[in-house]
Amino acid sequence: MTEEQLLDAARDGDEDAFGALIETHRSALYAHCYRMLGSAEDADDALQDALLRAWRGLPRFRGGSPLRSWLYAIATNASLRAIERRPNRVLPIDYGPPSDPHEAPGAPLTESIWIDPLPDASLGPDAGYEQRETVELAFIAALQLLPARQRAVLILRDVLGFSGAEVAALLDTTPASVYSALQRAHRTVDARLPERSQQATLRALGDAELRAIVDGYVAAWERGDVDALATMLSDEATMSMPPIATWFRGRAAVLEFLTRRPLDGRLRWPSIQVRANGQLAFGHYRADPRDGSVTPHSISVVTLRGSQIDAITAFLEPQLFERFALGALPVAAPS
Protein backbone atom coordinates (compact mmCIF):
# COMPACT_ATOMS: atom_id res chain seq x y z
CA MET A 1 0.00 0.00 0.00
CA THR A 2 1.15 3.53 -0.69
CA GLU A 3 1.44 6.09 2.09
CA GLU A 4 -1.76 7.73 0.90
CA GLN A 5 -3.62 4.42 0.98
CA LEU A 6 -2.28 3.71 4.48
CA LEU A 7 -3.39 7.18 5.56
CA ASP A 8 -6.90 6.61 4.24
CA ALA A 9 -7.13 3.23 5.96
CA ALA A 10 -5.76 4.62 9.23
CA ARG A 11 -8.25 7.51 9.16
CA ASP A 12 -10.97 4.87 8.88
CA GLY A 13 -9.75 3.28 12.11
CA ASP A 14 -7.34 0.62 10.80
CA GLU A 15 -4.72 0.33 13.56
CA ASP A 16 -2.52 -1.98 11.49
CA ALA A 17 -2.40 0.62 8.71
CA PHE A 18 -1.43 3.26 11.27
CA GLY A 19 1.30 1.00 12.62
CA ALA A 20 2.69 0.48 9.12
CA LEU A 21 2.43 4.20 8.43
CA ILE A 22 4.60 5.25 11.36
CA GLU A 23 6.97 2.27 11.44
CA THR A 24 9.54 3.86 9.14
CA HIS A 25 9.60 6.92 11.40
CA ARG A 26 9.54 5.23 14.82
CA SER A 27 13.29 4.88 15.49
CA ALA A 28 14.02 8.42 14.33
CA LEU A 29 11.18 9.85 16.41
CA TYR A 30 12.45 7.96 19.45
CA ALA A 31 15.96 9.35 18.93
CA HIS A 32 14.44 12.83 18.61
CA CYS A 33 12.67 12.46 21.96
CA TYR A 34 15.91 11.18 23.52
CA ARG A 35 17.84 14.20 22.27
CA MET A 36 15.19 16.48 23.68
CA LEU A 37 14.96 14.74 27.05
CA GLY A 38 18.35 13.10 27.70
CA SER A 39 16.65 9.97 28.98
CA ALA A 40 15.74 6.80 27.15
CA GLU A 41 12.96 6.12 29.66
CA ASP A 42 11.48 9.60 29.26
CA ALA A 43 11.83 9.23 25.49
CA ASP A 44 9.75 6.04 25.64
CA ASP A 45 6.99 7.89 27.47
CA ALA A 46 7.12 10.92 25.18
CA LEU A 47 7.00 8.77 22.05
CA GLN A 48 4.00 6.82 23.34
CA ASP A 49 2.25 10.09 24.14
CA ALA A 50 3.08 11.42 20.68
CA LEU A 51 1.87 8.32 18.86
CA LEU A 52 -1.36 8.27 20.84
CA ARG A 53 -1.98 11.92 19.95
CA ALA A 54 -1.12 11.21 16.31
CA TRP A 55 -3.60 8.33 16.21
CA ARG A 56 -6.34 10.46 17.73
CA GLY A 57 -5.53 13.43 15.51
CA LEU A 58 -5.17 11.51 12.27
CA PRO A 59 -8.70 12.27 10.99
CA ARG A 60 -7.73 15.98 11.07
CA PHE A 61 -4.49 15.44 9.14
CA ARG A 62 -5.25 16.14 5.49
CA GLY A 63 -1.78 16.29 4.02
CA GLY A 64 -1.32 20.05 4.12
CA SER A 65 2.23 19.31 5.33
CA PRO A 66 4.36 16.18 4.92
CA LEU A 67 3.59 13.35 7.31
CA ARG A 68 7.17 13.53 8.66
CA SER A 69 6.76 17.19 9.64
CA TRP A 70 3.43 16.51 11.30
CA LEU A 71 4.85 13.62 13.35
CA TYR A 72 7.89 15.63 14.45
CA ALA A 73 5.66 18.51 15.52
CA ILE A 74 3.67 16.14 17.72
CA ALA A 75 6.80 14.44 19.13
CA THR A 76 8.45 17.80 19.82
CA ASN A 77 5.42 19.08 21.69
CA ALA A 78 5.20 15.85 23.68
CA SER A 79 8.84 16.33 24.67
CA LEU A 80 8.29 19.98 25.59
CA ARG A 81 5.41 18.98 27.85
CA ALA A 82 7.64 16.38 29.50
CA ILE A 83 10.36 18.98 30.10
CA GLU A 84 7.85 21.20 31.90
CA ARG A 85 7.07 18.39 34.37
CA ARG A 86 10.59 17.55 35.53
CA PRO A 87 14.09 18.99 35.96
CA ASN A 88 16.64 18.94 33.17
CA ARG A 89 18.82 15.86 32.96
CA VAL A 90 22.56 16.27 33.58
CA LEU A 91 25.75 14.28 33.97
CA PRO A 92 27.63 14.47 37.30
CA ILE A 93 30.29 16.73 35.76
CA ASP A 94 27.56 19.36 35.18
CA TYR A 95 26.02 18.86 38.64
CA GLY A 96 28.91 19.75 40.94
CA PRO A 97 32.72 19.97 41.34
CA PRO A 98 35.02 16.93 41.17
CA SER A 99 35.44 14.86 44.33
CA ASP A 100 38.37 13.75 46.45
CA PRO A 101 39.20 10.13 45.52
CA HIS A 102 40.28 9.45 49.13
CA GLU A 103 36.72 9.95 50.32
CA ALA A 104 33.89 7.45 49.92
CA PRO A 105 31.44 8.16 47.09
CA GLY A 106 28.20 9.71 48.20
CA ALA A 107 24.83 7.99 48.21
CA PRO A 108 22.87 7.81 44.94
CA LEU A 109 20.51 10.72 44.39
CA THR A 110 16.95 9.50 44.35
CA GLU A 111 15.53 12.20 42.07
CA SER A 112 15.57 11.52 38.33
CA ILE A 113 18.04 14.15 37.16
CA TRP A 114 20.60 12.04 35.32
CA ILE A 115 21.11 11.55 31.61
CA ASP A 116 21.03 7.86 30.83
CA PRO A 117 22.58 5.85 27.98
CA LEU A 118 20.93 4.96 24.70
CA PRO A 119 21.68 1.60 23.06
CA ASP A 120 22.84 2.05 19.48
CA ALA A 121 20.29 -0.59 18.49
CA SER A 122 17.54 1.91 19.34
CA LEU A 123 18.60 4.02 16.36
CA GLY A 124 17.61 1.27 13.94
CA PRO A 125 19.75 -0.86 11.64
CA ASP A 126 20.30 1.88 9.06
CA ALA A 127 21.52 4.62 11.41
CA GLY A 128 24.34 6.53 9.79
CA TYR A 129 27.31 8.56 10.95
CA GLU A 130 25.33 11.76 11.55
CA GLN A 131 22.59 10.00 13.52
CA ARG A 132 25.12 8.36 15.87
CA GLU A 133 27.08 11.60 16.21
CA THR A 134 24.01 13.46 17.46
CA VAL A 135 23.37 11.04 20.33
CA GLU A 136 26.93 11.12 21.70
CA LEU A 137 27.00 11.87 25.42
CA ALA A 138 28.77 15.20 25.03
CA PHE A 139 26.15 16.42 22.57
CA ILE A 140 23.22 15.16 24.65
CA ALA A 141 24.69 16.75 27.79
CA ALA A 142 25.18 20.07 25.99
CA LEU A 143 21.60 20.02 24.68
CA GLN A 144 20.21 19.61 28.19
CA LEU A 145 21.81 22.92 29.20
CA LEU A 146 19.64 24.78 26.70
CA PRO A 147 16.20 26.22 27.41
CA ALA A 148 13.59 23.87 26.02
CA ARG A 149 12.61 25.95 22.98
CA GLN A 150 16.24 26.57 22.00
CA ARG A 151 16.85 22.85 22.31
CA ALA A 152 13.94 22.08 20.01
CA VAL A 153 15.06 24.67 17.44
CA LEU A 154 18.63 23.40 17.32
CA ILE A 155 17.60 19.77 16.95
CA LEU A 156 14.93 20.41 14.35
CA ARG A 157 17.16 22.72 12.28
CA ASP A 158 20.66 21.27 12.64
CA VAL A 159 20.02 17.59 13.32
CA LEU A 160 16.84 16.90 11.37
CA GLY A 161 17.40 19.40 8.59
CA PHE A 162 14.13 21.30 8.65
CA SER A 163 14.32 24.79 7.17
CA GLY A 164 13.90 27.86 9.35
CA ALA A 165 10.42 28.37 7.95
CA GLU A 166 9.50 24.74 8.62
CA VAL A 167 10.79 24.94 12.21
CA ALA A 168 8.79 28.12 12.72
CA ALA A 169 5.66 26.35 11.51
CA LEU A 170 6.34 23.30 13.68
CA LEU A 171 6.79 25.44 16.81
CA ASP A 172 4.12 28.02 15.94
CA THR A 173 6.56 30.93 15.92
CA THR A 174 8.33 33.15 13.39
CA PRO A 175 11.46 32.43 11.31
CA ALA A 176 13.16 35.44 12.94
CA SER A 177 12.55 33.91 16.39
CA VAL A 178 13.88 30.58 15.15
CA TYR A 179 17.16 32.05 13.90
CA SER A 180 17.61 34.11 17.06
CA ALA A 181 17.10 31.02 19.23
CA LEU A 182 19.43 29.03 16.98
CA GLN A 183 22.25 31.55 17.38
CA ARG A 184 21.95 31.49 21.18
CA ALA A 185 21.82 27.69 21.19
CA HIS A 186 24.95 27.46 19.05
CA ARG A 187 26.90 29.66 21.46
CA THR A 188 26.11 27.35 24.36
CA VAL A 189 26.53 24.02 22.59
CA ASP A 190 29.63 24.89 20.57
CA ALA A 191 31.42 25.98 23.74
CA ARG A 192 30.78 22.57 25.30
CA LEU A 193 31.57 20.17 22.48
CA PRO A 194 35.03 18.64 21.98
CA GLU A 195 36.99 19.46 18.85
CA ARG A 196 36.41 15.99 17.45
CA SER A 197 33.31 13.84 17.77
CA GLN A 198 33.47 10.24 18.85
CA GLN A 199 32.39 9.16 15.37
CA ALA A 200 35.40 10.91 13.85
CA THR A 201 37.69 9.52 16.54
CA LEU A 202 36.51 5.94 16.08
CA ARG A 203 36.80 6.18 12.31
CA ALA A 204 40.34 7.58 12.54
CA LEU A 205 41.50 4.75 14.81
CA GLY A 206 40.57 1.93 12.48
CA ASP A 207 39.35 -1.55 13.33
CA ALA A 208 42.63 -3.05 14.56
CA GLU A 209 43.52 -0.24 16.98
CA LEU A 210 39.94 -0.03 18.21
CA ARG A 211 39.90 -3.78 18.88
CA ALA A 212 43.14 -3.45 20.85
CA ILE A 213 41.55 -0.73 23.03
CA VAL A 214 38.43 -2.81 23.64
CA ASP A 215 40.36 -5.99 24.45
CA GLY A 216 42.78 -4.13 26.69
CA TYR A 217 40.00 -2.42 28.61
CA VAL A 218 38.01 -5.62 29.14
CA ALA A 219 41.12 -7.55 30.20
CA ALA A 220 42.21 -4.84 32.64
CA TRP A 221 38.84 -4.84 34.39
CA GLU A 222 38.60 -8.62 34.53
CA ARG A 223 42.10 -8.86 36.02
CA GLY A 224 41.67 -5.83 38.25
CA ASP A 225 44.79 -4.42 36.60
CA VAL A 226 45.00 -0.76 37.60
CA ASP A 227 48.44 -0.38 36.01
CA ALA A 228 47.06 -1.48 32.64
CA LEU A 229 44.20 1.02 32.91
CA ALA A 230 46.70 3.73 33.82
CA THR A 231 48.34 3.39 30.42
CA MET A 232 44.97 3.80 28.69
CA LEU A 233 43.82 7.01 30.40
CA SER A 234 44.49 10.55 29.22
CA ASP A 235 46.02 13.03 31.65
CA GLU A 236 42.69 14.82 32.10
CA ALA A 237 40.51 11.70 32.17
CA THR A 238 37.28 11.87 34.15
CA MET A 239 35.18 9.18 35.79
CA SER A 240 31.58 9.66 36.86
CA MET A 241 29.01 7.24 38.23
CA PRO A 242 25.37 8.35 37.95
CA PRO A 243 23.11 8.14 39.96
CA ILE A 244 25.94 9.08 42.36
CA ALA A 245 26.95 12.72 42.08
CA THR A 246 30.60 11.88 42.86
CA TRP A 247 33.06 12.22 39.99
CA PHE A 248 36.81 12.50 39.54
CA ARG A 249 39.08 14.50 37.24
CA GLY A 250 42.62 13.59 36.20
CA ARG A 251 44.40 10.29 35.72
CA ALA A 252 45.78 10.25 39.26
CA ALA A 253 42.39 10.85 40.88
CA VAL A 254 40.66 8.21 38.75
CA LEU A 255 43.34 5.63 39.48
CA GLU A 256 43.27 6.43 43.20
CA PHE A 257 39.53 5.81 43.28
CA LEU A 258 39.79 2.59 41.27
CA THR A 259 42.53 1.26 43.54
CA ARG A 260 40.59 2.07 46.70
CA ARG A 261 37.17 0.91 45.54
CA PRO A 262 36.17 -1.35 42.61
CA LEU A 263 39.67 -2.70 41.84
CA ASP A 264 40.85 -3.31 45.41
CA GLY A 265 41.12 -7.05 44.71
CA ARG A 266 38.01 -8.26 46.51
CA LEU A 267 35.82 -8.56 43.40
CA ARG A 268 36.20 -9.45 39.75
CA TRP A 269 34.56 -7.52 36.94
CA PRO A 270 33.67 -9.65 33.88
CA SER A 271 32.78 -7.26 31.06
CA ILE A 272 31.05 -7.39 27.69
CA GLN A 273 31.35 -4.82 24.92
CA VAL A 274 28.13 -3.08 23.89
CA ARG A 275 27.46 0.11 21.93
CA ALA A 276 25.75 3.13 23.47
CA ASN A 277 25.33 6.72 22.26
CA GLY A 278 27.43 5.94 19.21
CA GLN A 279 30.40 5.27 21.50
CA LEU A 280 32.34 2.39 22.99
CA ALA A 281 30.47 0.96 25.96
CA PHE A 282 30.71 -2.01 28.27
CA GLY A 283 28.42 -3.99 30.50
CA HIS A 284 30.23 -4.74 33.76
CA TYR A 285 29.26 -7.64 36.00
CA ARG A 286 30.10 -7.91 39.69
CA ALA A 287 31.64 -11.32 40.39
CA ASP A 288 32.17 -12.22 44.05
CA PRO A 289 34.62 -15.13 44.54
CA ARG A 290 33.34 -15.67 48.08
CA ASP A 291 29.89 -16.90 47.08
CA GLY A 292 30.32 -17.41 43.32
CA SER A 293 27.67 -14.83 42.42
CA VAL A 294 27.80 -12.90 39.15
CA THR A 295 25.33 -10.04 38.93
CA PRO A 296 24.78 -7.08 36.56
CA HIS A 297 26.41 -3.95 37.89
CA SER A 298 26.83 -1.07 35.44
CA ILE A 299 26.92 0.14 31.85
CA SER A 300 30.02 2.24 31.17
CA VAL A 301 30.14 4.59 28.20
CA VAL A 302 33.74 5.37 27.23
CA THR A 303 34.81 8.57 25.52
CA LEU A 304 38.11 8.53 23.62
CA ARG A 305 40.57 11.30 22.87
CA GLY A 306 42.65 9.82 20.11
CA SER A 307 43.61 6.35 21.32
CA GLN A 308 43.34 7.27 25.01
CA ILE A 309 40.31 7.08 27.29
CA ASP A 310 39.23 10.60 28.21
CA ALA A 311 36.04 9.81 30.14
CA ILE A 312 34.37 6.82 31.75
CA THR A 313 30.71 7.37 32.52
CA ALA A 314 29.63 4.35 34.56
CA PHE A 315 25.86 4.17 34.91
CA LEU A 316 25.42 2.19 38.15
CA GLU A 317 21.97 0.94 37.22
CA PRO A 318 21.66 -2.84 36.75
CA GLN A 319 18.18 -2.38 35.33
CA LEU A 320 19.81 -0.96 32.19
CA PHE A 321 21.01 -4.45 31.24
CA GLU A 322 17.55 -5.37 29.99
CA ARG A 323 17.52 -2.31 27.72
CA PHE A 324 20.87 -3.43 26.28
CA ALA A 325 19.62 -7.02 25.83
CA LEU A 326 22.28 -8.36 28.21
CA GLY A 327 21.48 -11.50 30.17
CA ALA A 328 21.78 -11.63 33.93
CA LEU A 329 24.41 -14.37 34.05
CA PRO A 330 26.33 -14.55 30.78
CA VAL A 331 29.60 -15.67 32.34
CA ALA A 332 30.61 -18.43 34.68
CA ALA A 333 31.50 -17.40 38.21
CA PRO A 334 35.24 -17.47 38.88
CA SER A 335 36.53 -20.41 40.82
ABEGO torsion letter per residue (X at the ends): XBAAAAAAAAAAGBAAAAAAAAAAAAAAAAAAAAAAAGBAAAAAAAAAAAAAAAAAAAAABAGABBAAAAAAAAAAAAAAAAAAABBBBBBAAAABBBBBAABBBBBBBABBABBBBBBAAAAEAABBAAAAAAABAAAAAAAAABBAAAAAAAAAAAAAGBBAAAAAAAAGBBAAAAAAAAAAAAAAAAAABBABBAAAAAAAAEAAAAAAAAAAAAAAAAAGBAAAAAAABBAABBBBBOABABBBBEAAAAAAAAAABAAAGABBBBBBBBBBGGBBBBBBBBBBAAAGBBBBABBBBBBBBEABBABBBBBBBAAAAAAAGBBABABBBBX
